[in-house]
Amino acid sequence: MIKSINQSKESLIEMEGVVIQCLSNGMFSVKLENGFDVLAHVSGKIRKNSIRILLGDRVVIELSPYDLNRGRIVYRLRSF
């Protein structure tokens, strides 16, 4: 009996994008470099360290190969 199956890090797709809309419950609409819009939530490490994600921020998103319309924000890129 298999209790849990963990996704390996190699199977995740990382892409950069820009936050175009802040939604409720910590969800964001992000426009990726290739022009697609993705619905993304903030990862636990970003939430734990109280890193604010604002409209217009450049972020790195992890996408699952099974559902390319949803993702997880794992890093906020620095803006100078």
Backbone as JSON Lines, residues from 0, in Angstrom:
{"i":0,"aa":"M","n":[0.84,-1.18,0.0],"ca":[0.0,0.0,0.0],"c":[0.88,1.24,0.0]}
{"i":1,"aa":"I","n":[0.62,2.16,-0.92],"ca":[1.4,3.39,-1.02],"c":[0.68,4.47,-0.22]}
{"i":2,"aa":"K","n":[1.39,5.04,0.76],"ca":[0.78,6.08,1.59],"c":[0.83,7.45,0.94]}
{"i":3,"aa":"S","n":[1.95,7.78,0.36],"ca":[2.06,9.09,-0.3],"c":[3.05,9.01,-1.45]}
{"i":4,"aa":"I","n":[2.78,9.77,-2.44],"ca":[3.69,9.85,-3.59],"c":[4.16,11.29,-3.68]}
{"i":5,"aa":"N","n":[5.45,11.51,-3.55],"ca":[6.0,12.86,-3.63],"c":[6.45,13.16,-5.04]}
{"i":6,"aa":"Q","n":[6.12,14.37,-5.5],"ca":[6.61,14.8,-6.8],"c":[8.07,15.16,-6.66]}
{"i":7,"aa":"S","n":[8.86,14.73,-7.59],"ca":[10.27,15.09,-7.53],"c":[10.44,16.51,-8.07]}
{"i":8,"aa":"K","n":[11.48,17.18,-7.6],"ca":[11.75,18.55,-8.03],"c":[12.05,18.62,-9.52]}
{"i":9,"aa":"E","n":[12.56,17.54,-10.1],"ca":[12.91,17.57,-11.52],"c":[11.68,17.66,-12.41]}
{"i":10,"aa":"S","n":[10.54,17.19,-11.92],"ca":[9.34,17.18,-12.76],"c":[8.63,18.54,-12.77]}
{"i":11,"aa":"L","n":[8.99,19.45,-11.86],"ca":[8.35,20.76,-11.83],"c":[8.96,21.68,-12.88]}
{"i":12,"aa":"I","n":[8.14,22.58,-13.41],"ca":[8.58,23.53,-14.43],"c":[8.67,24.9,-13.77]}
{"i":13,"aa":"E","n":[9.84,25.55,-13.85],"ca":[10.0,26.89,-13.3],"c":[9.97,27.91,-14.42]}
{"i":14,"aa":"M","n":[9.18,28.99,-14.21],"ca":[9.07,30.06,-15.19],"c":[9.02,31.39,-14.46]}
{"i":15,"aa":"E","n":[9.38,32.45,-15.18],"ca":[9.28,33.8,-14.63],"c":[8.04,34.47,-15.16]}
{"i":16,"aa":"G","n":[7.49,35.38,-14.36],"ca":[6.31,36.11,-14.78],"c":[6.13,37.37,-13.96]}
{"i":17,"aa":"V","n":[5.06,38.11,-14.28],"ca":[4.75,39.37,-13.6],"c":[3.35,39.26,-13.0]}
{"i":18,"aa":"V","n":[3.19,39.69,-11.75],"ca":[1.89,39.66,-11.09],"c":[1.01,40.74,-11.72]}
{"i":19,"aa":"I","n":[-0.13,40.32,-12.27],"ca":[-1.02,41.29,-12.93],"c":[-2.29,41.54,-12.13]}
{"i":20,"aa":"Q","n":[-2.59,40.67,-11.15],"ca":[-3.79,40.86,-10.35],"c":[-3.64,40.15,-9.02]}
{"i":21,"aa":"C","n":[-4.04,40.83,-7.94],"ca":[-4.03,40.22,-6.61],"c":[-5.45,39.78,-6.29]}
{"i":22,"aa":"L","n":[-5.63,38.5,-6.03],"ca":[-6.95,37.94,-5.74],"c":[-7.05,37.62,-4.25]}
{"i":23,"aa":"S","n":[-8.2,37.12,-3.82],"ca":[-8.39,36.82,-2.41],"c":[-7.69,35.51,-2.03]}
{"i":24,"aa":"N","n":[-7.55,35.3,-0.73],"ca":[-6.95,34.08,-0.16],"c":[-5.52,33.83,-0.62]}
{"i":25,"aa":"G","n":[-4.74,34.87,-0.84],"ca":[-3.34,34.69,-1.2],"c":[-3.12,34.17,-2.6]}
{"i":26,"aa":"M","n":[-4.09,34.34,-3.48],"ca":[-3.96,33.91,-4.87],"c":[-3.6,35.11,-5.73]}
{"i":27,"aa":"F","n":[-2.86,34.84,-6.8],"ca":[-2.42,35.89,-7.71],"c":[-2.59,35.43,-9.14]}
{"i":28,"aa":"S","n":[-2.89,36.37,-10.01],"ca":[-2.9,36.09,-11.44],"c":[-1.57,36.58,-11.98]}
{"i":29,"aa":"V","n":[-0.84,35.69,-12.66],"ca":[0.52,35.99,-13.12],"c":[0.59,35.8,-14.63]}
{"i":30,"aa":"K","n":[1.17,36.77,-15.32],"ca":[1.39,36.66,-16.77],"c":[2.81,36.17,-16.97]}
{"i":31,"aa":"L","n":[2.95,35.01,-17.6],"ca":[4.26,34.41,-17.81],"c":[4.96,35.05,-19.0]}
{"i":32,"aa":"E","n":[6.26,34.74,-19.14],"ca":[7.06,35.29,-20.24],"c":[6.51,34.89,-21.61]}
{"i":33,"aa":"N","n":[5.9,33.71,-21.68],"ca":[5.4,33.23,-22.96],"c":[3.99,33.74,-23.28]}
{"i":34,"aa":"G","n":[3.42,34.59,-22.41],"ca":[2.13,35.21,-22.67],"c":[0.94,34.55,-22.01]}
{"i":35,"aa":"F","n":[1.11,33.39,-21.39],"ca":[0.0,32.7,-20.74],"c":[-0.27,33.3,-19.36]}
{"i":36,"aa":"D","n":[-1.54,33.25,-18.93],"ca":[-1.93,33.67,-17.59],"c":[-2.07,32.44,-16.71]}
{"i":37,"aa":"V","n":[-1.54,32.54,-15.47],"ca":[-1.55,31.42,-14.54],"c":[-2.11,31.9,-13.21]}
{"i":38,"aa":"L","n":[-2.9,31.06,-12.56],"ca":[-3.38,31.33,-11.22],"c":[-2.39,30.71,-10.24]}
{"i":39,"aa":"A","n":[-1.82,31.51,-9.34],"ca":[-0.75,31.01,-8.47],"c":[-1.0,31.39,-7.02]}
{"i":40,"aa":"H","n":[-0.51,30.55,-6.12],"ca":[-0.56,30.86,-4.69],"c":[0.87,30.97,-4.16]}
{"i":41,"aa":"V","n":[1.0,31.56,-2.98],"ca":[2.31,31.81,-2.38],"c":[2.78,30.55,-1.66]}
{"i":42,"aa":"S","n":[4.06,30.22,-1.81],"ca":[4.61,29.04,-1.13],"c":[4.73,29.3,0.38]}
{"i":43,"aa":"G","n":[4.88,28.23,1.13],"ca":[4.94,28.33,2.58],"c":[6.14,29.1,3.09]}
{"i":44,"aa":"K","n":[7.29,28.96,2.43],"ca":[8.51,29.68,2.87],"c":[8.33,31.19,2.71]}
{"i":45,"aa":"I","n":[7.71,31.61,1.61],"ca":[7.49,33.05,1.41],"c":[6.49,33.56,2.44]}
{"i":46,"aa":"R","n":[5.45,32.8,2.7],"ca":[4.44,33.2,3.69],"c":[5.05,33.23,5.09]}
{"i":47,"aa":"K","n":[5.89,32.25,5.41],"ca":[6.51,32.17,6.73],"c":[7.44,33.35,6.98]}
{"i":48,"aa":"N","n":[8.17,33.78,5.96],"ca":[9.12,34.89,6.1],"c":[8.48,36.25,5.83]}
{"i":49,"aa":"S","n":[7.17,36.3,5.68],"ca":[6.4,37.55,5.5],"c":[6.9,38.38,4.33]}
{"i":50,"aa":"I","n":[7.2,37.73,3.22],"ca":[7.62,38.44,2.02],"c":[6.37,38.87,1.27]}
{"i":51,"aa":"R","n":[6.24,40.16,1.03],"ca":[5.05,40.7,0.38],"c":[5.16,40.56,-1.12]}
{"i":52,"aa":"I","n":[4.09,40.11,-1.74],"ca":[3.98,40.04,-3.19],"c":[2.99,41.12,-3.6]}
{"i":53,"aa":"L","n":[3.43,42.05,-4.43],"ca":[2.59,43.18,-4.83],"c":[2.34,43.16,-6.33]}
{"i":54,"aa":"L","n":[1.39,43.95,-6.75],"ca":[1.06,44.09,-8.16],"c":[2.28,44.6,-8.92]}
{"i":55,"aa":"G","n":[2.65,43.96,-10.0],"ca":[3.79,44.36,-10.81],"c":[5.1,43.7,-10.44]}
{"i":56,"aa":"D","n":[5.13,42.91,-9.37],"ca":[6.36,42.21,-8.97],"c":[6.69,41.11,-9.97]}
{"i":57,"aa":"R","n":[7.99,40.93,-10.22],"ca":[8.45,39.8,-11.04],"c":[8.69,38.64,-10.1]}
{"i":58,"aa":"V","n":[8.15,37.48,-10.45],"ca":[8.22,36.31,-9.59],"c":[8.64,35.08,-10.38]}
{"i":59,"aa":"V","n":[9.12,34.07,-9.65],"ca":[9.42,32.76,-10.23],"c":[8.32,31.82,-9.77]}
{"i":60,"aa":"I","n":[7.77,31.06,-10.72],"ca":[6.64,30.18,-10.44],"c":[7.02,28.74,-10.76]}
{"i":61,"aa":"E","n":[6.6,27.81,-9.92],"ca":[6.72,26.38,-10.2],"c":[5.38,25.89,-10.73]}
{"i":62,"aa":"L","n":[5.41,25.24,-11.88],"ca":[4.2,24.68,-12.48],"c":[4.3,23.16,-12.49]}
{"i":63,"aa":"S","n":[3.18,22.52,-12.24],"ca":[3.13,21.06,-12.34],"c":[2.93,20.69,-13.81]}
{"i":64,"aa":"P","n":[3.56,19.64,-14.27],"ca":[3.35,19.24,-15.67],"c":[1.93,18.73,-15.93]}
{"i":65,"aa":"Y","n":[1.17,18.45,-14.88],"ca":[-0.18,17.93,-15.03],"c":[-1.22,19.03,-15.19]}
{"i":66,"aa":"D","n":[-0.99,20.21,-14.57],"ca":[-1.94,21.32,-14.67],"c":[-1.13,22.6,-14.87]}
{"i":67,"aa":"L","n":[-1.05,23.07,-16.09],"ca":[-0.23,24.24,-16.41],"c":[-0.97,25.56,-16.18]}
{"i":68,"aa":"N","n":[-2.21,25.52,-15.67],"ca":[-2.96,26.74,-15.4],"c":[-2.83,27.18,-13.95]}
{"i":69,"aa":"R","n":[-2.22,26.36,-13.1],"ca":[-2.05,26.69,-11.69],"c":[-0.59,26.53,-11.31]}
{"i":70,"aa":"G","n":[-0.15,27.36,-10.36],"ca":[1.25,27.29,-9.97],"c":[1.47,27.76,-8.55]}
{"i":71,"aa":"R","n":[2.74,27.78,-8.15],"ca":[3.15,28.2,-6.82],"c":[4.25,29.23,-6.96]}
{"i":72,"aa":"I","n":[4.1,30.38,-6.32],"ca":[5.13,31.42,-6.34],"c":[6.21,31.0,-5.34]}
{"i":73,"aa":"V","n":[7.44,30.81,-5.83],"ca":[8.51,30.33,-4.97],"c":[9.59,31.39,-4.73]}
{"i":74,"aa":"Y","n":[9.59,32.47,-5.51],"ca":[10.64,33.48,-5.36],"c":[10.16,34.81,-5.94]}
{"i":75,"aa":"R","n":[10.44,35.9,-5.23],"ca":[10.15,37.24,-5.75],"c":[11.47,37.85,-6.19]}
{"i":76,"aa":"L","n":[11.56,38.19,-7.47],"ca":[12.79,38.76,-8.0],"c":[12.95,40.2,-7.53]}
{"i":77,"aa":"R","n":[14.19,40.61,-7.35],"ca":[14.46,41.98,-6.89],"c":[14.2,42.97,-8.0]}
{"i":78,"aa":"S","n":[13.6,44.08,-7.63],"ca":[13.38,45.15,-8.61],"c":[14.19,46.36,-8.17]}
{"i":79,"aa":"F","n":[14.96,46.91,-9.08],"ca":[15.83,48.05,-8.74],"c":[15.29,49.31,-9.34]}
